[in-house]
Amino acid sequence: MDITSLLIFLAIGAVAGWLAGILMKGGGSGILMNIVLGIVGAIVGGFLFGVVGLSSHGLIGSIITATVGAVVVLFVVRLIKKL
């Protein structure tokens, strides 16, 4: 992975984490947490999209996949915190 790919990967993670934070609670969680949330969300979203037979291509598709996954991660974390 070259430096450009790494920067794009981190930018997608940051955007996806920020979008998920807005969708779930009305704000972001800080740049580092947004990146981590977006990366984890990309993994979860990719898995979930694969299970239902969907695939995403390109920058927008990657952001959508990561955002959906990050929203799911935030939802599960909130459920666990309530226990």
C-alpha positions, 0 to 999 in steps of 0.5 A, a space after each residue: 500500500 503506497 502513501 496515497 492509498 493510505 491517505 485515501 483509506 484514512 480519509 474515507 474512514 474519517 468521513 464515514 466515522 463523522 457521518 455515522 456520528 452525525 446520523 447517530 447522535 448529532 455530532 462527530 467524535 473527534 478526528 482520531 475516533 472518527 477514523 477508527 470508527 470508519 475503519 471498523 465500520 468499513 470492515 463491518 459494512 463490507 461483511 454485511 453488504 457481502 452477506 446480503 449480496 451487495 457490492 460497492 465500487 468507487 469512492 462514494 460506494 466505499 464511503 456508504 459502505 463504511 458509514 453503514 458499518 459505522 452506524 451499526 457499530 455505534 448502535 451495537 456499542 450503545 446497546 452494550 452500554 445500556 446493559 
